[in-house]
Amino acid sequence: MNIVKKYNMELLFQKRDKVGENILNFIKDNGYTKSGFAKITNISRPTLDKLINGEIDSITTFTTHIQKIIDSQNISEIDLLEDKPKSDNTPINAFSDNSPENHERKPEAKEMFMILDDIISLYEMYYNK
């Protein structure tokens, strides 16, 4: 690994909370689910969650998984540091064209969708070969 790349990874590791936020923005902006993104990047879903939450404490582990994201998505280290989400964070109207523009899911609904996403991840892990 050359000195510039090593420096960039150390910087990414130091700012891993921001990197995690940007990974989540990247996932959303490109229409992936966490499960789908984990599969494409060959990172387990629990590890992806740790990356997103900035919870990986080993620079070696962090570097390995960040490199998988960089290679599979053809992005640079700098892309993971810069805050430039494509979306404007406006809630997406996923239910009906007739619902109000300012419609936002209730916290209970958001929690339910997170549970469903976890169920899908389990299915993919055990049944999707």
C-alpha positions in Angstrom: 0.0 0.0 0.0 1.5 3.3 -1.0 2.0 6.2 1.5 -0.9 8.3 0.2 -3.4 5.4 0.3 -2.2 4.6 3.8 -2.7 8.2 4.9 -6.1 8.4 3.4 -7.2 5.2 5.2 -5.9 6.5 8.5 -7.9 9.7 7.9 -11.0 7.7 7.0 -10.6 5.6 10.1 -10.2 8.7 12.3 -13.4 10.1 10.8 -15.3 6.8 10.7 -18.5 8.3 12.1 -18.7 10.7 9.1 -17.6 7.9 6.7 -20.4 5.7 8.1 -22.9 8.5 7.5 -21.7 8.9 4.0 -21.9 5.2 3.3 -25.5 5.2 4.4 -26.2 8.2 2.2 -24.5 6.4 -0.7 -26.7 3.4 -0.1 -29.9 5.4 -0.1 -28.9 7.7 -3.0 -28.1 4.8 -5.2 -31.3 2.8 -4.4 -29.7 0.0 -2.5 -31.0 -1.8 0.5 -28.5 -2.5 3.3 -28.8 -6.2 2.5 -28.3 -5.6 -1.2 -25.3 -3.4 -0.7 -23.8 -5.9 1.7 -24.2 -8.6 -0.8 -22.7 -6.5 -3.7 -19.7 -5.4 -1.6 -19.2 -8.9 0.0 -19.5 -7.5 3.5 -21.8 -9.2 6.1 -24.8 -7.2 7.0 -23.8 -6.9 10.7 -20.4 -5.6 9.7 -22.0 -3.1 7.3 -24.1 -1.9 10.2 -20.9 -1.5 12.3 -19.3 0.5 9.5 -22.3 2.8 9.2 -22.4 3.3 12.9 -18.7 4.0 13.2 -18.2 1.0 15.5 -15.3 -0.8 14.0 -12.3 -0.2 16.3 -9.6 -2.1 14.2 -8.0 -0.1 11.4 -7.1 -3.3 9.6 -10.7 -4.5 9.6 -12.0 -1.1 8.7 -9.5 -0.8 5.8 -10.4 -4.2 4.5 -14.1 -3.4 4.3 -13.8 0.2 3.1 -11.5 -1.1 0.3 -14.3 -3.6 -0.7 -16.7 -0.7 -1.0 -14.3 1.5 -2.9 -13.4 -1.3 -5.3 -17.0 -2.5 -5.9 -18.5 0.9 -6.3 -15.7 2.6 -8.1 -15.5 5.5 -5.7 -12.5 7.1 -4.0 -11.5 7.6 -0.4 -12.3 11.3 -0.7 -15.9 10.4 -1.8 -16.4 8.7 1.6 -15.2 11.8 3.5 -17.1 14.5 1.6 -20.6 15.3 2.5 -22.5 15.5 -0.7 -25.6 13.3 -0.7 -27.5 13.3 -3.9 -30.9 13.2 -2.1 -32.3 16.2 -0.4 -33.5 14.0 2.5 -37.1 14.8 1.6 -39.3 11.9 2.7 -40.1 9.7 -0.3 -43.8 9.0 -0.8 -43.7 5.2 -1.1 -47.3 4.5 -0.4 -49.4 6.3 -2.9 -49.4 9.2 -5.4 -52.4 10.5 -3.5 -50.8 11.0 -0.1 -49.8 14.5 1.0 -46.4 15.8 -0.1 -45.2 16.3 3.5 -46.1 12.7 4.5 -43.6 11.1 6.9 -43.7 7.6 8.4 -44.4 7.4 12.1 -41.5 6.1 14.3 -43.4 2.8 14.8 -43.6 2.3 11.1 -39.9 3.1 10.6 -39.1 0.5 13.3 -41.3 -2.1 11.7 -39.6 -1.5 8.3 -36.2 -1.9 10.0 -37.4 -5.2 11.5 -38.6 -6.4 8.0 -35.2 -5.4 6.5 -33.5 -7.6 9.2 -35.9 -10.5 8.3 -35.0 -10.1 4.6 -31.3 -10.1 5.6 -31.7 -13.4 7.5 -33.6 -14.9 4.6 -30.8 -13.9 2.2 -28.2 -15.3 4.6 -29.8 -18.7 5.0 -31.9 -19.4 1.9 -30.6 -17.3 -0.9 -27.7 -19.3 -2.4 
